[in-house]
Amino acid sequence: MIANRNKIIRTYSMAKVLKTIQFSLFLIFCLSSLNACRYLSFAKIKTQQGNLIKQQELKKIKLGMHKTDVAIILGNSLITPTFQKNRWDYVFTYQKGEGPILVKRASLFFQNDKLVKIIKIPS
């Protein structure tokens, strides 16, 4: 009778250990599969932010142009400095998935609502 009882206790303990191992393996599998999702390239989105600045549009901009004429060609600047109302900054960034980030920048300076300076910052 005691041998039978010991056998039952051993079987119960072994089943408990196996369930713990199974749960641990399942948990490891779930966590590792979540980490693997970040390597799927089709799940990466293309990220585009800011004003798309085309070279031919920048060539149309001439010194002495009025602010409204510049806004018609390039669109309104998304970045307006708080303390410099006579400066418009155009910034465009593009990133495909986890690839390199392409950045294009242009700063336009106005005086008496006329364009006086253009700074193009290469990417």
N, C-alpha and C positions, 0 to 999 in steps of 0.2 A: 504494500500500500504506500509506503514512504517512497519507494523507487518510482512508483507510478506518479506520485505527486511531484517529485523532483523532475521527472520527464516533462510533465505539464508546464512547470515553471520555466524550464529550459526552453521549451518550444515557444512559450509566450514571450520570453526575453528575446529569443532569436527573431521572432516575427516583428517585435518592436524595433529591433536594430535594423532589420531589412526595410521596414517602412521609413525609418529615419534616413537611411542611405538613399532610398528611392526619392524621397522628398528633396534631399540635398542635390541629387543629380538633376532632378526636374528644375529646381531653382537655378542651378548653374546653367542649364540649357536655356532657360527663358532669358536670363540676364545676358548671356553671350549672344543670343539671337537678336536682342534689342540693339546691342552694340554693332552688330553686322549691318543693320539697316542704313547706317550712315555712309557705307561704301557703295551703295547702289547709285549709279550715276544718273539713271533715268528719273530718280526722285529729286534731283537737284533742280531748283528753279533758277531762271536767269533773273538777275536783279538789276534794274535800271532806275536811277534816281537823278533828279535835277532836270535842268534844261538841256536838251540835246542841241549842241552847238555845231552847226555845219560850217565847213570852211567857206563855202560860197556865200553863206549869210554874213559871215564876218567880213568878207571882202566888200560887201555892199555898204558896210558901216564906214562913214567918213568923218573926220574931225569937223566940227562946226554944225553937225546935225542936231536937231532938236530932240529932246527926250521922247516925245511922242512918236517921232519917226523911227527912232531906235527901237522903241517898244513894239512898233508894227512889224519890224523886220525880225527881231530876236524873240519877241514876247517879253512879258514882264519877268523881272528877276525874282527868283524864289528866295534869295537871300538879300535882305536889306539891313545894312548895319544901323543900329539904333542911333548912334551919334554922328553918322556921316550920311546925310540924306542925298548928297551929291555923288555917291558912289554906288554902282550896281555891280554885283558879283554874280557871274554865271558859272555854276559848277555842275558837271555831269559825271556820274560814275556808272560803270557797267561791270558786272561780274557774272560769268557763266559758271554756275556750280561753285566749286571751290577753286576755280582757276584764278589767274591774276586779275587784279582790279585795274581797269582802265579809268583814268581820271583826266578830264579836260577842264581847264579853267580860263576864264577871261574876266578882267576887271575893267569897268568903264567909269571914267571920272567926268563929271559935269561941272560947269561953272555958268551961272545965270541960265540954266536949262539948256546949255549947248555943250556938246561933247568936246572935251579938250584933251583927253588922254585915253589910250587903249593899251592895256597890258595883257598879253597872251602868255599864259604859263604852260609850257609844254608838259606832257604827261611822262 
